[in-house]
Amino acid sequence: MPRVQLALNVSDLEAAIDFYAKLFDSPPAKIRPGYANFAITEPPLKLVLIETPEARGTGVQGALNHLGVEVETSAQVASARARLAGEGLATLDQQTTTCCYAVQDKVWVDDPDGAPWELYTVLADAPVELGIRGDGTCCARVDEPAASGASAESSSSRCC
């Protein structure tokens, strides 16, 4: 089932888990150090919380980490990649990358204001996080997405 992903930076992970569990009447699907995600059924939403006490500040400033659409298969990711590149959008590809405590295939695009979107599928759970940097940001960001067809090795600076 495709669903939209919203990844938020939070300053207090425990408080955020408590709040979002109440808001969506759903427990988290995964909790790891500095990270939690919810697989909300109604509305279909993957909510990701990334603890970033120094990076966020107060209020909504710095709250958005990235956006995404989770799809069911790698073939759907490849189809989205081809469609987006065919529309003239610069894409950044990652295959079998470990981010957000999961092994994923994904493609990234940025909206006109630079908000990062990923279309991804989860291939397997991962016991460790390889993608969140020490400052709490979701992996290293690049200023511009790589050209369509970039390899996972050349695009490893963005994940989650």
ZISUL-V110725 format. One record per backbone hydrogen bond with DSSP energy under -1.0 kcal/mol. NH is the residue of the N-H (numbers start at 1). CO is the residue of the C=O. Records with the same first field share a line. If there is no record, write none. Layout:
BEGIN
NH=CO ; CO
END
This chain:
BEGIN
3=70
4=44
5=68
6=46
7=66
8=48
9=63
10=50
16=12
17=13
18=14
19=15
20=16
21=17
22=18
23=19
24=20
26=21
29=37
30=37
32=35
35=32
36=49
37=30
38=47
40=45
45=40
46=4
47=38
48=6
49=36
50=8
51=34
52=10
56=52
63=60
65=7
66=7
67=116
68=5
69=118
70=3
71=120
77=73
78=74
79=75
80=76
81=77
82=78
83=79
84=80
85=81
86=82
87=83
88=85
89=84
92=108
94=106
97=104
99=102
102=99
103=124
104=97
105=121
106=94
107=119
108=92
109=117
111=115
114=111
117=109
118=67
119=107
120=69
121=105
123=103
124=103
126=101
133=137
136=133
139=137
150=147
155=151
158=155
END
